[in-house]
């Protein structure tokens, strides 16, 4: 019998294409000098131009919606969708007010463009895709592209050594460091999350799984990104605690691994702790990345963000303020990362003032609650929801030291909103029915 809730093949194809575009848009051949670095509007940084990515995303979303079935919503889903509508409405209201009272001499179409791109990012990836595209399929496509890009980058590393690094940090076949960080972290964490299923497979599968996981760990290390490395180790810790059934043998296995990790931390803390502090304080370089005082740098970013926030605390400076120059207009080439506060709440305040800061704070706290609610009620959810929660749990601390993700072009922005939607809608529609075990327990309780 065919499940009427399952997406059609055509709808699934457009969903696959949408998720694939996350990664195809960030590939680059600049390392091999095979194509020109920049030919607008086709090529940018040796790969797909952002304009093609944006137009392609919009077209695919329209086709995806036209072939999608009407979803079934419960109270929690309606509450989440209501929150997202308020989120977007506030962004538009603040943007319109900024056009007249903050950046009155700047291009109004440029400012509205930022709001519409945020609308597509938040509503499209935070609501539409999670409602209609199965989470299991989403993770499968993500792993396909992430593992493929990591393995290709590592295979080409001996041939194009210098072209694979930027500022001493690994970029591989991607355009920029953040893209390789996102790709390698996604692959590593989702592979770690599936350890309990893999180790019940054949020996050759276990060996291949172990090789891919180590390769992704290696790629994360080569990016020399402390937050990404921390999230991968945190994912390993959470996977040991929460993933898999708790039989007697497995309980002893978990206890042994957990005890070994605890003992190692106790014994190595005097040495490792000193090295970690030296790296964080800028006294020691991390792999090929120049030494940088992480504490001082982050504080400078907070101070800079505070200075930006007090310029317009009620309305904010706009979604595209990082692209604006002294002439108030901007383009993809005028992006200024030094305007980024690297603080979630300050970033929200700079974008749309204190009302948006409050809304983002509420949303973040709800996400924290839902993530750990799923962990502590994990028997009521299928494995893929737990995998998504594992990824989100490792990135909750990371969100605090970054910005509000509203870009239609970034890998991280799209993935974060998709996973937020999947978790918040985790009782909704086709991808997260109750597990058969839970249904069996429920029937017993009523008998």
KACORVEN-V280611 format. One record per pair of residues at least 4 apart in sequence whose ideal C-beta (glycine too) atoms are under 6 Angstrom apart, sorted by the first residue. I is the first residue (numbers start at 0). GAP is how many residues later the second one is. Records with the same first field share a line. If there is no record, write none. Layout:
I=GAP  GAP
//
This chain:
4=425
5=424
6=4  5
9=57
10=56  57
13=46  49  50
14=118
15=4  125
16=43
17=42
18=122
19=4
20=4  35
21=389  392
22=122
24=23  28
25=148  149  153  385
26=20  146
27=17  18  19  146  147
28=5  6  17
29=7  16
30=129  132  133
31=128
35=7
36=9
37=6
38=4
40=8  10
41=7
42=6
43=5
44=130
46=128
47=4  5
49=282  359
51=4
52=356
53=354
59=4
60=63
67=64
70=60  358
71=357
72=4  5
73=353
75=351
76=348  351
79=344
80=46
83=42  43
87=31  34
89=266
90=24  27  261
91=23
93=221  222  258
94=16  20
96=4  218
97=4  5  217  220
98=9  12
99=4
101=210  213
102=225
104=223
105=222
106=222
109=219
110=207
113=205  206
116=291
117=4  201  288
118=4
119=4  288
120=4  285  287  292
121=4
122=4
123=4
124=4  289  292  293
125=291  294  295
126=294
128=4  289
129=291  292  295
130=298
132=5
133=296  297
134=249  287  296
135=248
138=51  245
141=4  44
142=4  47
145=37  40  41
146=40  65
148=34
149=34  37  66  69
151=21
152=19  20
153=61
155=4
156=7
159=4
163=8
164=5
165=5
167=120  121
168=8  54  55  120
169=10  52  53
170=6  9
171=8
173=5  6
174=4
178=232
179=4  43
180=42  44  47
181=229  230
183=32  35  36
184=35  43
186=29
187=28  29  32  44
188=46  202
190=22
191=43  44  47
192=46  194  197
193=4
194=44
195=47  48
197=11
200=4
219=8  9  12
223=62  63  65
226=171
230=163  164  167
233=160
234=155  159
237=4  152  155
238=4
239=14  17
241=133
245=4  5
253=4
254=4
263=4
264=4
267=4
268=4
276=4
277=5  6
278=5  7
279=14
280=12
281=9  10  11
284=5  6
291=5
292=4
300=40  41
301=41
304=36  38  41
307=42
308=4  37  40  41
311=4  5
312=41
313=39
314=38
315=34  35  36  37
316=4  33
318=32  87
321=13  14  17
322=7  11  12
323=4  6
324=9
329=4
339=63
340=5  6  9
341=59
343=55  56
344=12
346=56  57
347=8  9  12  56
348=5  8
350=53
351=4
367=28
368=4
369=53
370=18  21  22
373=7  15
374=14
377=8
378=59
379=58
380=4  5
381=53
384=41  47
387=31  34  35
391=27
404=8  11
406=6
411=4
420=4
425=6
433=4  5
//
